[in-house]
Amino acid sequence: QVAALTLPSQHVDGDFYDFFQQGVDCFDLVVGDVMGKGVAAALLGAALKSSFPRAFSQLLLSSAQKKLPEPEEIVLLVQREVARRFISLGMFATLCYARLDVTQRHIILVDCGHPKTIHFQSRTGACHLLQGDNMPLGFSACETYQQVSFALAEGDLLVFYSDGLTEARNAAGDFFGVERVMEVIRQQHLLEPARLIEAILEAVLAFAGLETSADDLTCVVVRIEGGD
């Protein structure tokens, strides 16, 4: 089960997400956040988002065996395409590119300086942060990217998000933070993904005393189900 939400702070935003179906039991997910707000960030976000299917197609066509490109290969090719543009504008983007394989029950992750993905394990009832070790896109034209893999189980939840979620502040200036996000997940993990996103958003807005987010905010929730 999958659900997603993005809320712009200024009608348009630099946050984005997209899904790429790679087979019956496998799909890729990208969640990104371009530094800044408004039209400039939105235009760069749109350009970056459109780079991923193009990079995938190029890699697939160049493979003699038509082998499915690895996430790290896709991100590296996108980085090479957009880096100089980002550097010339003095901007960058954090990014999480994930491949979820339901049959193999694992997630392959390329974390490019993005807020760490939350993994709720149904067996233990605990939340863990999935972390890679790559720089954001646009820091250097010569950057390389490496993927990491984590096991999944039936009933597990994966929560991807932008920093608009965790950096919401209350009147005292305190951040909502990832610990409060994980507490909502632990308490409400039985909800369907769409309702869980609503619960997280309600908690963030109540904490900040706002009716809508002051920053661009994106949240994607994936639940791993059993059966065939």
CORTABEL-V326395 format. One line per field, one symbol per residue. ss: DSSP state (h for helix, s for strand, l for the rest). phi: phi as a letter, one per 40 degrees, with the letter a starting at -180 (. if undefined). A space follows every 50 residues. Layout:
# CORTABEL-V326395
ss: ???
phi: ???
This chain:
# CORTABEL-V326395
ss: lsssssslllllllsssssssssllssssssssslllhhhhhhhhhhhhh hhhhhhhhhhhhllllllllhhhhhhhhhhhhhhhhhhhlllssssssss sllllsssssssslllsssssllllssssslllsllsllllllllllsss slllllssssslhhhhllslllllslhhhhhhhhhhhhllllhhhhhhhh hhhhhhhhllllllllssssssslllll
phi: .baaabbccbgbaccaaabbcbicbaabbbbbacdhbgcdccccccccdc cccccdcccccccccfccccdcccccccdccbdccccccgbabcabbbbb bcccfabbbbcbgcdcccbccccbgbbbccbbabcdchcacbcbbbbbbb cbbdgcbbbbabccccccbcccgcccgccccccccccbccccdccccccc cdccccccgbcaccbdbbabbbbcbcgc
